Amino acid sequence: MTFECPAWPPDWPEIEAAALAAIRSGEWGQYHTMLAKSLQKRLASDLDCSKVRLCCSGTAALELALRCCQISTGDEVIVAAYDFPGNFRTVELLGAKPVLVDVTEWQNDAPVLSETPTGSPIPTTNEATQISGISPTLCPEQLSAAAGERVRAVVASHLHGSFAEMARLRQICDQHGWVLIEDACQAIGGRIQNQPVGSFGHMGTLSFGGSKLISAGSGGAILANDDRLAARLGGLLDRPGDTFPLAPLQAAVIGPQLDRLDELTLIRSRVARFLVRDLFPDLHGWVPLCDPAINPQETAVAEDRISHLPAYYKFAWLVPSNEARQQVIAAGLKLGLPLGEGFRSMSKSSSRRCRKPFPTPIADLLAEQLVVMDHRALLIGPEQFGALADALRELHRLTR
Ligand SMILES: *Cc1c(COP(=O)(O)O)cnc(C)c1O
């Protein structure tokens, strides 16, 4: 018995039609196309941002956002110890120093700071998940404690279906005069209190990379909500050709995927909620990460509470050890489940490369024990919920 994952990238006829139209119009072979301009406009309007520029990757988007902030040698940028490793690298490449803070542990719907930073505050049973959980995103309570004269910016990523607490992060950044950069590479389509993800930071990043929720094979976008910073984008990008371009053919295939983004985000979030609430409580020792808004204890989460819509690029859960993780991934792949490891923790980097104001036990735990399942597996209708649940139950049984 194996699980059949839906095809990815999507094989929709409208994607083929859009690419063909770009070929027939000749735009495929031109600079500065209407295709790219209208995509920028559409992203700005869909994501509620004042300005959007397309670029060649999510990583380039972060580099450009940091350059807009004029980050350079000697500056510091706060990042989560558990995050896309390219973010740390990009800060370093600009000569700046990453400052590591931990990710968020929450309890009873309210995020709390771990009280035992050196111990193991982690829930390892499913009983424990009913009172607490982990959101793998920058912990706002640690921001001020990580402050320093050289800090200029903060990068906060929405990861694995959980949202960073943008309103609080923004408030703290504004108090300190720091630029908040929102990494929405995993979370396009998500909404927090009816506001689109990507519109909370002073700047933001999107990725259209080959595994992402919207793919152009590679690609990205810089989002700006601050006119002073956005004004620097032209000078960085136009020299006079676009220095980090997204090709017109790539721009063409993004539109049809945006058309269906809301529908697919909702499907994925329903499947994720089914897994968190109805399946994982039976799988002893496996602890799903989830946004407090889908706290399994909360019974009143309405199916249509679309004002808060998590976006799942990866669905993630903790297993009891790194060894168990290797077994789960190997056996899961055989069952047809698209599994892999989470990110590594940057806390192992030397203190020459980064500043580490305090231990980051939760980030370190995620780096060792997190299994992630690709969004393809979440793109299923209710008639396939049973097959996905069976495959996960079988995997749990095989790897006990
Ligand atoms: C994929 C990813 C990126 C980088 O995107 P690329 O287009 O691959 O450079 C950045 N941040 C996060 C959180 C990501 O998942």
The ligand as a Gaussian input file, in Angstrom:
#p B3LYP/6-31G(d) Opt

LIG

0 1
 C       12.981000      28.594000      -0.356000
 C       13.152000      29.621000       0.694000
 C       13.919000      30.767000       0.455000
 C       14.732000      31.008000      -0.782000
 O       14.107000      30.890000      -1.969000
 P       14.925000      30.594000      -3.331000
 O       14.032000      31.106000      -4.375000
 O       15.139000      29.111000      -3.351000
 O       16.225000      31.340000      -3.256000
 C       13.996000      31.716000       1.451000
 N       13.354000      31.560000       2.626000
 C       12.608000      30.474000       2.893000
 C       11.914000      30.392000       4.210000
 C       12.481000      29.467000       1.948000
 O       11.757000      28.374000       2.233000

